[in-house]
């Protein structure tokens, strides 16, 4: 899957959860700078995404994996 495809899939996953009647809030907050962020999802906890020295595509891969059941770096909560 290309980086643009993953960007679309990220947004689709958020909208799918909302349409499934999950009242979720997604927040992106500062992590280590550069191409990194902390992703927080109501009822799922948080994970650190990307690494500041890595390329943009690594951050996108990390966010995509966190939202679609893949591993995050420190996901709190139950197995998303």
N, C-alpha and C positions, 0 to 999 in steps of 0.2 A: 504494500500500500504506500503510495507517495505521501509526502508531507502535506500537500494541499488536500488530499483525500482524508488524511487523518484529522486535519483541522475541521473539515466538514463533519466527520464522524464524531468529533468531540462535541460540537454544537448539537448534532442530532441526538446523541446520548443524553445530554442535559434536557433537551426538549422531550424526548421519549419518557424520561423519568417524571417530568412535570405532567405530561399527558396521561401517565399511568396513575395519576392522582397522588403522587408522592409530593408533598409540599416540601421542597428542598430549597436550600439556599447554597449557592456555590460562591466561594470567596477565594480570591487570589491575593496573597499577601507576600511581603518581602521575605526573601530567604537569604541567600548568599550573594545577591547581586548578579549581574550579567544575565546569562540564560538559565536562571533558576527562579523558582517561586515555591511558596507553600500553597497547596491546594486544600481547601477545607470544604467539606460537604456535610450538611446537616445529616445526622443519624449515621454517618459513616466515619467520622473522624477527620484526620488530616494526613497528608503525605507531603514529602518534599519531592519536588519534580525538577529535573534538569540538574546541571552542574554549571557553575558560572563560566568555566573555561571551555565548555563543550559548545558545539554549534547549535543553532536554533532548532534544527531537526531533532536533536537529542531531547530538547525540552518538549517538543511536540510529541515525540514517541513516549516520553515519560507520562505526560498528561493523558494521552490516549490510553496507555496501559492501565493507569489508575482508574479511569472511568469505565473501562470495559473488562474489568476482572483480572487484569494483569497485576504484577507486583508494583508496589510503591516502595519508597525507601524506608518509611516508618509508619505505614498506615495504622491508625488506631481504629479499633472497632472490628466489626465482623466480616471480614473476608471480601470486600469489594476490590 
